[in-house]
Structures are given as structure tokens and as C-alpha cells.
């Protein structure tokens, strides 16, 4: 009986042995697969081979050329922009000097008729004056002699103010034109200073007028708009005191001398404007 039992159990032992072998084989296959997977996922070699010096030099040359070309391109663009601005400024200066040429003769005429002619005539008129004869011409000349128009009201400063405020005088590449323009406006400033000095002489002259003129008659030679009235025969002098007349004539002489200097300088200024216009046309081709 025992033997039969043992025989009945024998096949079971063989099955167990086969299962063990099969499991061992599967484990071995898994381990081999994992080992292969690990070999596939090795980290790459991050160490680069050192570059040759020629490669570094080539990269430097390329970067240098790119920066240099960019610099030259920007300078070229700025050059064309500045040239265009320069031309526009010259065209504007041409218009300004043309306007000055048109306006300055009016100032010259004003100086001649309002200051120089009256100052020339007063010595003769006052030497024969008395308090009885009509003296309207003396009143008129004294009224004229005191008047004054400033030179800056006859000068067009639009372009010089614009280019100065923008700090772009350097854009005028022609040295002769740049110097001529600078000299022109420096003379305007100095002539304005001379006119301020002349105004001081005229104030002194006005202080002496009441010494010989009557206030009521003095007001009759101008209208409500301060225009001088030429025809008025009923005006008389209030005094012919020789000391007062002498003071007035000295002041008139000072006004005449300085007015003549200013007149000659304004004539020079007018010629300078014409010369600068010629330079602008010749160098920039500005259309007249």
C-alpha cells in the first residue's frame, strides 16, 4: 500500500522541478533584458574636443566685421540725414537774408529822415529862432529826432534761432558760409547795442526839449496814433535861451554822429546779406 502511494506521488515531484526550471529561466531573461536596457541608456560623453585657434580667430573676424559694418551703415545713414538737414537750413537762411534785404532799406530811410536830416537842420533853424515867428518845423524835427526803430524788428532771425536752439550749427559744412552767417548776426547784435546807446542820447535830448518848447504846442504835432502832423502854422517857441539851445544842439549833434555810424553799418549789413545769398546758391544750388 505504501508503495502504491509513493508511485502515485512521483509525477507531482517532476512537475515541481519543471516549474522551478521555467521560473529560473524567466528570471534570467528579465535580468538580461534589464541589463541590455541599462546599456542602451548610458549618458553621452559631454566632453568636447578643443577648438583649433584658427576657428576662434575666424569667429572673432566675423563678429568684428558684423559690428564694423553696422557702425559704418549707421554713420552713412546719419550722414545722409544731416546733409538733408543742412540743405533745408540753407534754403531757410536764403529766405531770411532775402527778407532782410527787403526790410533794411526801410530802416536806412528811417534813420536818414527821422534823425540825420533833422539834426542837420536844427542848428540853422535855432540860430534864427524867436518866440514870435511860427516854429512848427522846429517842433516837427524835434519830434522826429526822438523817434527810433530797432534794428531787430527789421531782421529775420527764424532760422538762426532754430539752428542755435537745436545745437546744429555744426551741420553747416561750408566754413566760409558758417563764418559769414556768424559774423552777420554778431553785427546785428552790435548794431542793436549802438542803437541802445543812441537811445540814451535821445533821452537826454528829450530832457532838454522843455527848455525851449511849449508843452501844449508840442502835443499838437502828433495825432492819436502818434503820427507826426506836418502842417501846423500856429506853433511858437516858449524860449530862445542860448544856453538851453546850446544844450539841445550838442545832444542833436551826438544823435546825428551815432546815427550816421549806424546807417553806414546797416548798409554793410545789407551787402553782407546779398553776399551770403550768393554763397548759398553757389555751394548748395538753392533755387532762387
C-alpha positions as CSV (number, residue, x, y, z in Angstrom):
1,X,0.0,0.0,0.0
2,X,2.8,2.4,0.8
3,X,4.5,1.6,-2.4
4,X,1.4,2.5,-4.4
5,X,1.1,5.8,-2.6
6,X,4.7,6.6,-3.4
7,X,4.2,5.7,-7.0
8,X,1.1,7.9,-7.1
9,X,3.0,11.0,-5.8
10,X,6.1,10.7,-8.1
11,X,4.7,12.7,-11.1
12,X,4.0,15.7,-8.9
13,X,7.6,16.0,-7.9
14,X,8.7,16.1,-11.6
15,X,6.1,18.8,-12.3
16,X,7.5,21.0,-9.5
17,X,11.0,20.6,-10.8
18,X,10.0,21.7,-14.3
19,X,8.2,24.8,-12.8
20,X,11.3,25.8,-10.9
21,X,13.4,25.5,-14.0
22,X,10.9,27.5,-16.0
23,X,10.8,30.3,-13.4
24,X,14.6,30.4,-13.2
25,X,14.8,30.7,-17.0
26,X,12.2,33.6,-17.0
27,X,14.2,35.5,-14.2
28,X,17.4,35.1,-16.2
29,X,15.7,36.5,-19.3
30,X,14.3,39.5,-17.4
31,X,17.7,40.2,-15.9
32,X,19.3,40.0,-19.3
33,X,16.7,42.4,-20.8
34,X,17.2,44.9,-17.9
35,X,21.0,44.7,-18.5
36,X,20.5,45.5,-22.2
37,X,18.2,48.4,-21.4
38,X,20.7,49.8,-19.0
39,X,23.4,49.6,-21.7
40,X,21.2,51.4,-24.1
41,X,20.6,54.4,-21.7
42,X,24.2,55.2,-21.0
43,X,24.9,59.0,-20.5
44,X,26.6,60.6,-23.6
45,X,30.1,61.9,-23.4
46,X,29.8,65.7,-22.6
47,X,33.5,66.5,-23.1
48,X,34.0,68.4,-26.4
49,X,37.2,68.3,-28.3
50,X,39.1,71.6,-28.0
51,X,38.8,74.0,-31.0
52,X,41.8,75.0,-33.0
53,X,43.0,78.6,-32.7
54,X,42.0,79.2,-36.4
55,X,38.4,78.6,-35.5
56,X,38.5,81.1,-32.7
57,X,40.2,83.6,-35.0
58,X,37.6,83.1,-37.7
59,X,34.7,83.7,-35.2
60,X,36.4,86.9,-34.0
61,X,36.8,88.2,-37.5
62,X,33.2,87.5,-38.3
63,X,31.9,89.3,-35.2
64,X,34.3,92.2,-35.8
65,X,33.2,92.6,-39.4
66,X,29.5,92.5,-38.3
67,X,30.0,95.2,-35.7
68,X,32.1,97.4,-38.0
69,X,29.7,97.1,-40.9
70,X,26.8,98.0,-38.6
71,X,28.8,101.0,-37.4
72,X,29.5,102.3,-40.9
73,X,26.0,101.7,-42.0
74,X,24.6,103.8,-39.1
75,X,27.2,106.6,-39.8
76,X,26.3,106.6,-43.5
77,X,22.6,106.9,-42.6
78,X,23.3,109.7,-40.2
79,X,25.4,111.5,-42.9
80,X,22.6,111.5,-45.4
81,X,20.1,112.7,-42.7
82,X,22.5,115.6,-41.7
83,X,23.1,116.5,-45.3
84,X,19.4,116.8,-45.9
85,X,19.0,119.0,-42.7
86,X,21.9,121.2,-43.9
87,X,20.2,121.8,-47.2
88,X,16.9,122.7,-45.5
89,X,18.7,125.1,-43.2
90,X,20.5,126.7,-46.1
91,X,17.2,127.1,-48.0
92,X,15.7,128.7,-44.9
93,X,18.7,131.0,-44.4
94,X,18.3,132.1,-48.1
95,X,14.7,133.2,-47.4
96,X,15.7,135.0,-44.2
97,X,18.5,137.0,-45.9
98,X,16.2,137.8,-48.8
99,X,13.7,139.2,-46.3
100,X,16.4,141.3,-44.6
101,X,17.5,142.7,-48.0
102,X,13.9,143.8,-48.4
103,X,13.4,145.3,-44.9
104,X,16.7,147.0,-44.2
105,X,16.3,149.8,-46.8
106,X,13.2,150.9,-44.8
107,X,15.4,151.2,-41.6
108,X,18.0,153.2,-43.5
109,X,15.4,155.6,-44.8
110,X,14.0,156.0,-41.3
111,X,17.4,156.9,-39.9
112,X,18.0,159.4,-42.7
113,X,14.7,161.2,-42.5
114,X,14.0,160.9,-38.8
115,X,17.4,161.5,-37.3
116,X,20.1,162.7,-39.7
117,X,18.1,165.3,-41.6
118,X,16.5,166.9,-38.5
119,X,19.9,167.0,-36.7
120,X,21.4,168.8,-39.8
121,X,18.6,171.4,-40.0
122,X,18.2,172.3,-36.3
123,X,21.4,174.4,-35.9
124,X,20.3,176.8,-38.7
125,X,16.7,176.9,-37.6
126,X,17.5,177.6,-33.9
127,X,20.1,180.2,-34.7
128,X,17.3,182.4,-36.2
129,X,14.5,181.4,-33.8
130,X,12.5,183.7,-31.6
131,X,9.2,183.4,-29.7
132,X,7.1,185.3,-32.2
133,X,7.7,183.6,-35.6
134,X,6.0,180.3,-36.4
135,X,8.2,177.4,-35.3
136,X,6.2,174.4,-36.4
137,X,9.2,172.9,-38.4
138,X,11.3,173.0,-35.2
139,X,8.6,171.1,-33.3
140,X,8.3,168.6,-36.1
141,X,12.1,168.0,-36.3
142,X,12.4,167.6,-32.5
143,X,9.6,165.1,-32.6
144,X,11.2,163.1,-35.3
145,X,14.6,163.3,-33.8
146,X,13.4,161.5,-30.7
147,X,11.9,158.6,-32.6
148,X,13.7,155.3,-33.2
149,X,13.0,151.9,-34.7
150,X,15.1,149.0,-33.5
151,X,17.2,147.1,-36.0
152,X,16.0,143.7,-34.7
153,X,12.5,144.4,-36.0
154,X,14.0,144.5,-39.5
155,X,16.0,141.3,-39.1
156,X,14.5,137.8,-39.7
157,X,16.0,135.6,-37.1
158,X,13.9,132.5,-37.6
159,X,16.5,130.1,-38.9
160,X,19.4,131.3,-36.8
161,X,17.3,130.8,-33.6
162,X,16.1,127.4,-34.8
163,X,19.6,126.0,-35.6
164,X,21.1,127.5,-32.5
165,X,18.4,126.1,-30.1
166,X,18.8,122.7,-31.8
167,X,22.6,122.8,-31.4
168,X,23.0,122.0,-35.1
169,X,25.2,124.9,-36.3
170,X,27.9,122.2,-36.8
171,X,25.8,120.8,-39.7
172,X,26.9,123.8,-41.9
173,X,29.8,122.1,-43.5
174,X,31.0,125.1,-45.6
175,X,33.3,127.0,-43.3
176,X,33.1,130.2,-45.3
177,X,29.3,130.3,-45.2
178,X,29.2,129.3,-41.5
179,X,31.7,132.1,-40.6
180,X,29.8,134.6,-42.7
181,X,26.5,133.8,-41.1
182,X,28.1,134.0,-37.6
183,X,29.6,137.4,-38.5
184,X,26.3,138.7,-39.9
185,X,24.4,138.1,-36.7
186,X,27.2,139.3,-34.5
187,X,27.0,142.6,-36.3
188,X,23.2,142.7,-35.8
189,X,23.8,142.3,-32.0
190,X,26.5,145.1,-32.0
191,X,24.3,147.4,-34.1
192,X,21.5,146.8,-31.6
193,X,23.9,147.8,-28.9
194,X,24.7,151.0,-30.7
195,X,21.0,151.8,-31.0
196,X,20.6,151.4,-27.3
197,X,23.4,153.9,-26.8
198,X,21.7,156.2,-29.2
199,X,18.5,155.9,-27.2
200,X,20.4,157.2,-24.2
201,X,21.4,160.3,-26.2
202,X,17.8,160.8,-27.2
203,X,16.6,160.5,-23.7
204,X,19.0,163.3,-22.8
205,X,17.7,165.3,-25.7
206,X,14.1,164.8,-24.6
207,X,15.0,166.1,-21.1
208,X,16.2,169.4,-22.7
209,X,13.2,169.9,-25.0
210,X,11.0,171.6,-22.4
211,X,13.7,174.3,-22.0
212,X,12.5,175.9,-25.3
213,X,9.3,174.2,-26.4
214,X,5.8,174.8,-25.1
215,X,4.1,171.6,-23.9
216,X,0.7,172.4,-25.4
217,X,2.2,173.1,-28.9
218,X,4.5,170.0,-28.6
219,X,1.5,167.8,-28.4
220,X,-0.2,169.4,-31.4
221,X,2.4,167.9,-33.9
222,X,1.2,164.3,-33.4
223,X,-2.2,162.6,-33.8
224,X,-3.9,159.9,-31.6
225,X,-1.8,157.2,-33.3
226,X,1.4,159.2,-32.7
227,X,1.8,160.1,-36.4
228,X,3.5,163.4,-36.9
229,X,1.3,166.2,-38.3
230,X,3.3,168.2,-40.8
231,X,1.0,171.3,-41.2
232,X,0.5,173.4,-38.2
233,X,1.5,177.1,-38.5
234,X,0.4,178.3,-35.1
235,X,3.2,176.9,-33.0
236,X,5.6,179.2,-31.2
237,X,8.7,178.6,-29.1
238,X,8.5,179.1,-25.4
239,X,12.1,180.3,-25.0
240,X,15.2,181.1,-27.0
241,X,17.6,180.9,-24.1
242,X,21.1,180.4,-25.7
243,X,22.3,178.1,-23.0
244,X,19.2,175.8,-23.5
245,X,19.6,176.0,-27.3
246,X,23.3,175.1,-27.0
247,X,22.5,172.0,-24.9
248,X,19.9,170.9,-27.4
249,X,22.3,171.4,-30.3
250,X,25.0,169.4,-28.6
251,X,22.6,166.5,-28.0
252,X,21.4,166.7,-31.6
253,X,25.0,166.6,-32.8
254,X,25.6,163.4,-30.8
255,X,22.5,161.8,-32.2
256,X,23.5,162.7,-35.7
257,X,27.0,161.3,-35.4
258,X,25.9,158.0,-34.0
259,X,23.0,157.7,-36.4
260,X,25.4,158.2,-39.3
261,X,27.6,155.4,-38.0
262,X,24.6,153.1,-37.6
263,X,23.4,153.9,-41.1
264,X,26.7,153.0,-42.6
265,X,26.8,149.7,-40.7
266,X,23.3,148.8,-41.8
267,X,24.4,149.4,-45.4
268,X,27.2,147.0,-44.8
269,X,24.8,144.5,-43.3
270,X,22.6,144.7,-46.4
271,X,25.6,143.9,-48.6
272,X,26.6,141.0,-46.4
273,X,23.1,139.5,-46.8
274,X,23.5,139.7,-50.5
275,X,26.9,138.1,-50.4
276,X,25.8,135.2,-48.2
277,X,22.9,134.5,-50.6
278,X,25.4,134.2,-53.4
279,X,27.5,131.7,-51.4
280,X,24.5,129.6,-50.6
281,X,23.3,129.5,-54.2
282,X,26.9,128.6,-55.4
283,X,27.5,125.9,-52.9
284,X,24.1,124.4,-52.3
285,X,22.3,125.1,-55.5
286,X,19.3,126.7,-53.8
287,X,16.6,127.6,-56.3
288,X,16.1,131.3,-56.3
